[in-house]
């Protein structure tokens, strides 16, 4: 069930959002952006925990190129975002 929340967003930011999506799509766009930010924050916290106490059993890439693995995750996330934007603009 949706929860209405009053937030304050600078006008220049809402103008930029409105230049990408219609006003009717603004809430969905903001929700998607918040979800993506939450995923990134969780990834950062997980990586910080790994630095302090690494464990075995993760993806093989962690042992070889953990930074590359993170870059690939971010690239995939950006591609998903781009597809979603293209879909919403049609």
C-alpha positions in Angstrom: 0.0 0.0 0.0 1.5 3.4 -0.9 2.5 5.7 1.8 2.2 9.4 1.2 5.3 11.3 2.4 5.8 15.1 2.2 9.3 15.9 1.0 11.0 19.1 -0.1 12.8 19.0 -3.5 14.6 22.0 -4.9 12.8 23.5 -8.0 15.8 23.0 -10.2 15.8 19.3 -9.4 12.0 18.9 -10.1 12.5 20.9 -13.4 15.2 18.4 -14.4 13.0 15.4 -13.5 10.1 16.9 -15.5 12.3 17.4 -18.5 12.9 13.6 -18.5 9.5 12.3 -17.4 6.0 13.7 -17.4 4.5 15.1 -14.1 2.3 12.1 -13.9 5.3 9.8 -13.9 7.3 11.9 -11.4 6.5 9.8 -8.3 7.4 6.6 -10.0 10.6 8.1 -11.3 11.6 9.3 -7.8 10.7 5.9 -6.3 12.9 4.2 -8.8 15.7 6.6 -8.0 15.4 6.0 -4.3 15.4 2.2 -4.8 18.6 2.4 -6.9 20.2 4.6 -4.3 19.2 2.1 -1.6 20.8 -0.8 -3.6 24.0 1.1 -4.0 24.1 2.0 -0.2 23.6 -1.7 0.7 26.4 -2.7 -1.7 28.7 -0.2 -0.2 27.9 -1.4 3.3 28.4 -5.0 2.3 31.8 -4.3 0.7 32.8 -2.4 3.8 31.9 -5.4 5.9 33.9 -7.6 3.5 37.0 -5.4 3.9 37.0 -5.9 7.6 36.3 -9.7 7.6 36.3 -11.3 4.1 34.7 -14.7 3.7 34.9 -17.5 1.2 32.1 -18.6 -1.0 31.4 -15.4 -2.8 31.7 -14.9 -6.6 35.1 -16.1 -7.9 35.6 -12.5 -9.2 36.0 -11.2 -5.6 39.3 -13.0 -5.3 40.6 -11.8 -8.7 39.0 -8.4 -9.4 36.5 -7.2 -6.8 36.6 -3.6 -8.1 35.9 -4.9 -11.6 32.9 -6.9 -10.2 31.5 -3.8 -8.6 32.0 -1.8 -11.8 30.1 -4.4 -13.8 27.2 -4.3 -11.3 27.1 -0.5 -11.6 27.1 -0.8 -15.4 24.3 -3.3 -15.4 22.3 -1.0 -13.1 22.9 1.9 -15.4 21.7 -0.2 -18.4 18.6 -1.2 -16.5 18.0 2.5 -15.7 18.4 3.5 -19.4 16.0 0.8 -20.6 13.4 1.9 -18.0 13.8 5.5 -19.1 13.4 4.6 -22.8 10.3 2.5 -21.9 8.7 5.3 -19.9 9.3 7.9 -22.7 7.5 5.8 -25.3 
